Amino acid sequence: MSLFYILDDDHRPVPVDDIVTAASWWGKDGNSRVALDTVGDLEISTVFLMINHRFWPKGPPILFETMVFRDGEEVECQRYASWDDALTGHAVIVRRCRVKVEEGAE
């Protein structure tokens, strides 16, 4: 399994041989951003990581991450294997954050 990846035009991971290739692709034209939302004082950011974060041998590469920040500090982190899972996970976390913010406002 490769350590470094880029995304094709359909957001599917494509393995590459080295970090230079991956780094030259990553971040151009927003290609690494999956989603970004703000809920109250929380920022929810989901991105393509470029580096496989699966640290055990079996299963698909873990290449996407949603992080929730409050005042620049990490509050939560979830990781995913696909763009679609990352979008779904981002939406779930945004909904959960909205509920928490609304409950806190009462």
JOHUPE-V584799 format. One record per backbone hydrogen bond with DSSP energy under -1.0 kcal/mol. NH is the residue of the N-H (numbers start at 0). CO is the residue of the C=O. Records with the same first field share a line. If there is no record, write none. Layout:
NH: CO, CO
//
This chain:
4: 49
5: 13
7: 11
10: 7
13: 5
15: 3
21: 17
22: 18
23: 19
24: 20
25: 21
27: 24
29: 26
30: 27
32: 29
33: 45
34: 45
36: 43
38: 41
41: 38
42: 68
43: 36
44: 66
45: 34
46: 64
47: 31
48: 62
51: 2
52: 61
62: 79
63: 79
64: 46
65: 77
66: 44
67: 75
68: 42
69: 72
72: 69
74: 67
75: 67
77: 65
79: 63
85: 81
86: 82
87: 83
88: 84
89: 85
90: 86
91: 87
92: 88
93: 89
94: 90
95: 91
96: 92
97: 93
98: 94
99: 95
100: 96
101: 97
102: 98
103: 99
104: 100
//
